[in-house]
Amino acid sequence: MTDLPFSCRCGQVKGTLHDAAPDAGTHVRCFCSSCRAAMIYTGDPDPGDQGVTLFQTTPDKISFQQGQDQLAVFSFGLKNILRWRAACCNAALFTTLRSPKIPLAALITRRLADATAIGPVKAQAFVPQPDGTSQHQGKLALFGGVLWRGVIARLTGRWRNTPFFDIKTRTPTAPVTVLTKETRTNLIG
């Protein structure tokens, strides 16, 4: 296990992914329209058919050394996942669920100083199929890992150690900007 630094584009937000190793989380590639739109919205290049790579872990594995006050959050709808970004340079950083009760933090891997330490992609989500549908590949790693890590974090109480939520109120540490689904659609054309 090793600690890996991450930062936003301009370097005002700096943090650490603790205990990073291929078996400590799930390296995922997501092809959903929301992940693609989020990257465009935050100023990254359109990932197109390459998808967005994330490392799924629990929030207690994330710490900030500076710039935590620069965290901002948006969502493509009132019930959709939360997408955390750096307000200073608009860089996409994390996705989380809307409640700390299910402890999930997915770090955008391009923000890691060295993404090779987390190993290869183990699962793919929303992979486009020739018939226009989508499928998940590596479902056990994709969903089983989230479930297993979440159960352990709940049993040990580690779920309460989150930089993304106020545990007393169970609300995000920054106000959520809700973007319309039309905004998402317009971003990806």
N, C-alpha and C positions, 0 to 999 in steps of 0.2 A: 504494500500500500504506500502511496505517495500523495503528497499535497501538490496540487497544481494551481498556479496563479491564473486568474482571468482578469480581463479589463474591458472597458468600453473602448470605442475608437479613439477618443481624445485622451484617455488615461485618467480622467477625473474620478471614475469609479473603478476601484481595484478590490479584488477579493481572492478567496481561496476555495477551491473544491477540495475538501478533505477526504482522505482515504480513497483516492481515485485509483481505480484498477479495473481491468476488464470485467472482473466478477463482482465489483462493488456497485454496479449499476447496469443499465442497458443502453448501449449505443444504438440509436434509432435514426432511420431516415424516413421523413414524413413527406408525402406528396399531396397532402390536402390543400384545398384552395385557401383556407384560412392561414396556414403557415406561410404559404407563398405570398399572400397579400400582406401579412405582417412584416415580412422581410422588406418588401417594397415600401410599405408605409414608413418603416424606420430607416429608410435610406440605403439599404443594402441592394446589391444587384438582384434582379429577378432570377431566382434559382431555376425557373423553368422546369424541364423534365429531370433535373438533377436532384430535386427535393431539398429539404432542409434537414441537417443533421443535428441531433440533440443527444444529450446524455441524461437519462432519467435516473434520479436518485431521490433522496429525502432532503427536506429543507435544512435539517440539522447538520448536513454535510457542507453547507454553504456559510461562509463568513465574509464580512466586508472589512477591509483595512482602511478604506477611505471612500467617501462619496455615497454612502448609503442614503444620505439625505437627497441625492440626485435621482433616486428611483421613482419612476412614474409607471403607471399601469393603464392598459386599455384592453378592451374586449370588443369582439364583433357581435354584440348582442347581450341582453340582460342575463342570460344563463350560460353563455359560452365561457371557455377557459380564459384565464387572466394572462396577459402578455406583458411582461415587465421589460422596461427599456430604461436607458440612461437619459435623463432630461437634458443633460449638458450637450450631447452630440446625437441624441435620438437612436443610439445603437440598441438593437434587440439583444436582450440578455437571457431571459428565462420565460418559461410558461409554468403556471401552477393551476391547480383546480381552484374553485371559488371559495372553498372552505379548508381550514387547516386540519379538519378532522380526517381527511384523507391526505396524508403527507406525501406530496409529489412536487419535486422541483426538476424541471427539465432545462438544462443549461444549453444554450446555443453553442455548439462546439467551436465555431469560428472565433469565439471570444477567449478560448483557452490558449495559453502560451504554447502548449505542446499537446495537441489532440491525439498523438500517436500512443500516449500512455494509457488511453482508455480502450485501446484495441479496436478491432474492426467493427463495422455495423453488424449487429446481431438480429435485427428485426426491421421490417419496413411496413409502414402504415399507408393505407389508401393508395396502393400501387395501381395505376391505371391499367385496365384490361382492354383488349381489342374491341370488345362489345360495348364499351362505354361505361362499364361498371368499375368498381375498384375492389381490391382484396388486400388483406393483411398477410404478410409473410413473417414467419417466426412468432406466431401468436403466443406461444408459451413464454418466450422471453419478453415480448411486448407487454402482455397483460399480467402474466404470472409474476414477473419481477416487481411490477408496481404493487400488486396485491401482497406478495410476500414481504417486501421491504416496508410497506404500509402497516401490516399486522405487527411486525417486530417493533416498529417505531411507536405504535399505539401501546403495545404491551409494556415497553420499557419507559414510556413517558417522553421519549425523544421527540415526538410530534410537536410538543410544546416549544421546542427550540427552533423557532423559525424567524428569519429576518423579514418575512413577507406579511405576517399577520400579527395583530395585537391579540394575544390569546384570551385576554379577559373579555373582549367584545367580539372576538372572532371575525374581525373586519380587517381588510387589507391596510397596510401601513401607509398607503398613499391613496388618494381618491381615484376611483375608477372612471375613466373616460369611456363611455359606451359609444362605439361607432356603429353606424347602420350596416346592415347586410348589403345595402346598395353601395356603400363605400367600398366594402370588400370586393364586390363584383366589378366596380369601376377600376380598382387597382390592378386587377389581373386581366382586364379586357374581356 
